[in-house]
Amino acid sequence: MTKTDIIIIGAGAAGLMCALTAGQHGRKVIILEHAEKPGKKILISGGGRCNFTNVYASHENFISDNPHFCKSALAGYTPDDFIQLVTKHGIKFHEKKLGQLFCDSSARQIVDMLLKECGNSDVKLNSSERVVSISKDENFLITTNKDHYSSESVVIASGGVSIPKMGATGFGYDIARQFGHRITATKPGLVPFLLPEKERKRFSEISGVSADTVVAVGKMSFRENTLFTHRGLSGPAMLQASSYWSEGMVLRVNFLPDMDLTNILEKNRSSKITLGNFLSGMLPQRFVSVIVPENIAAKALNQISNAELKEIALILHDYNFYPSGTEGYDKAEVTCGGVDTRELSSKTMESTKVKGLFFIGEVVDVTGWLGGYNFQWAWASGYAAGRGIGIKN
Ligand SMILES: Cc1cc2nc3c(=O)[nH]c(=O)nc-3n(C[C@H](O)[C@H](O)[C@H](O)COP(=O)(O)OP(=O)(O)OC[C@H]3O[C@@H](n4cnc5c(N)ncnc54)[C@H](O)[C@@H]3O)c2cc1C
């Protein structure tokens, strides 16, 4: 039996941040990670360059059944705090767009930085060690495939269930339920859409085409690119929308967000140019040929009826897609939903039901938008728990 102050389950973004913070507060930490190496999702994130934060992160960029919960942790560890850490380690970075910060070189630098910070204090990382069960007596008793541990505190940082081939498991939810916690409904988030067969066939012709769009889903809307794929719809605007979408909901797409097409067509009503050619000056030609009915596209602007003009404006400003589903957890960047935050302290992430039990990162019902927000939540919640346990000392 190995004794320690804190056991952290999962060496992802949240677990490593929690470990280094608690370690720096003088606590003895062991991280148990069932994959062969730590930080696997960090390594593949942001196309290998890790979009490690977003300078504009606020609670409005997060989805949760309890929307104010994340405020305290986000205020306690801000994007600036992480930028300072990255800068201290000499990691060069740049803003790609919309406040999204990426490493200039490689995501590996972020993992190395976190491990180096852990190495500065009493933090031990045991990789290739799977936690099998946790029970609580006076202390927590943790059984793995290799050993038994006893600790005062246990931090569940085991992530969500997206991308199971990277080591994602539902372990965190099982442990939460075992200790009497509720789990809010989970679903894949930041994930491409599938289109019904008929539309899939029609739009697969333009697979690879991307357009600047505003995509609205329920009360939310996102201005970013939409990408047509051979199975449906992707690109940042669609990934964002997916986290707010549920079965049966419509996606309303404006393919000409900066224009008033009715007005423009009215002004050119005397032109002899065909509608198809006219629109190809504003949108990819392949896209126009698929989305605009052939018989109308072939007409000259001076032959188009008022009803047709209205129809075209509606198609391009308010196209309605009814996805048949999403690509699911295999392709989702995150899991929406998770451990119900109404049973956690917003300051320390400690369970209000079981003293010494903490939940951080993606396993919690706090899901960020695309653009560095999910890592910011992992850093902030990891820091809150690490500090919370640390100052108890
Ligand atoms: C392809 C991809 C790209 C992404 N890019 C970005 C990006 O650029 N910016 C951004 O902000 N977010 C990005 N995300 C989301 C981000 O990676 C996650 O939100 C974040 O990693 C969550 O951190 P976490 O520590 O909570 O969980 P994870 O990083 O998933 O870590 C959980 C760890 O727990 C381990 N574990 C699970 N069960 C057990 C068990 N029973 N015993 C021991 N260990 C266990 C897992 O192996 C894993 O290492 C991306 C996600 C994906 C899939």
The ligand as a Gaussian input file, in Angstrom:
#p B3LYP/6-31G(d) Opt

LIG

0 1
 C       -8.596000      16.287000     -31.644000
 C       -8.812000      17.245000     -30.512000
 C       -8.293000      18.529000     -30.599000
 C       -8.525000      19.449000     -29.563000
 N       -7.976000      20.697000     -29.664000
 C       -8.184000      21.603000     -28.671000
 C       -7.559000      22.891000     -28.713000
 O       -6.742000      23.175000     -29.613000
 N       -7.871000      23.773000     -27.719000
 C       -8.722000      23.454000     -26.677000
 O       -8.957000      24.294000     -25.806000
 N       -9.264000      22.212000     -26.581000
 C       -9.009000      21.292000     -27.543000
 N       -9.557000      20.039000     -27.438000
 C      -10.316000      19.697000     -26.217000
 C       -9.325000      19.396000     -25.079000
 O       -8.340000      18.490000     -25.559000
 C      -10.032000      18.789000     -23.867000
 O      -11.126000      19.580000     -23.485000
 C       -9.034000      18.685000     -22.693000
 O       -7.960000      17.848000     -23.078000
 C       -9.711000      18.130000     -21.458000
 O       -8.734000      17.954000     -20.472000
 P       -8.929000      16.899000     -19.275000
 O       -7.632000      16.913000     -18.546000
 O      -10.178000      17.189000     -18.563000
 O       -9.147000      15.499000     -20.001000
 P       -8.170000      14.650000     -20.934000
 O       -7.198000      15.527000     -21.621000
 O       -9.055000      13.795000     -21.761000
 O       -7.346000      13.756000     -19.906000
 C       -7.933000      12.698000     -19.181000
 C       -6.870000      11.670000     -18.903000
 O       -7.405000      10.664000     -18.024000
 C       -6.936000       9.389000     -18.447000
 N       -7.853000       8.359000     -17.907000
 C       -9.147000       8.119000     -18.258000
 N       -9.652000       7.091000     -17.523000
 C       -8.646000       6.667000     -16.700000
 C       -8.541000       5.641000     -15.699000
 N       -9.568000       4.823000     -15.393000
 N       -7.360000       5.468000     -15.041000
 C       -6.301000       6.298000     -15.324000
 N       -6.345000       7.285000     -16.266000
 C       -7.513000       7.475000     -16.928000
 C       -6.924000       9.503000     -19.961000
 O       -6.054000       8.566000     -20.563000
 C       -6.415000      10.951000     -20.165000
 O       -5.023000      11.035000     -20.248000
 C       -9.319000      19.082000     -28.434000
 C       -9.811000      17.785000     -28.345000
 C       -9.557000      16.868000     -29.356000
 C      -10.098000      15.481000     -29.211000

